């Protein structure tokens, strides 16, 4: 990894999903600007706020895709991450910071 890049593994399948009320939404349904969660696999040496194992929220349209060992990953800049959910956050904190 170089500079401020973050390698992210996508969580779940991009296929159909269910709404909170149990309605099945097909993969072909067009949704507005929807952000995605992913797990950080590796980081570059200049990444300061994210570590491997963190969950990050990002815009799926602002990404580069790469296939390593027959598995798809997303390559992002640290500045393209909208939120981080990390277990290393201090006690009393919500565990999600922006």
Secondary structure as UniProt FT lines:
FT   TURN            3..4
FT   STRAND          5..10
FT   STRAND          17..18
FT   TURN            20..21
FT   STRAND          24..25
FT   TURN            27..28
FT   STRAND          35..43
FT   TURN            45..46
FT   TURN            52..53
FT   STRAND          55..59
FT   TURN            60..61
FT   STRAND          64..68
FT   TURN            69..70
FT   STRAND          71..77
FT   HELIX           78..80
FT   STRAND          81..85
FT   TURN            87..88
FT   TURN            91..92
FT   STRAND          96..97
//
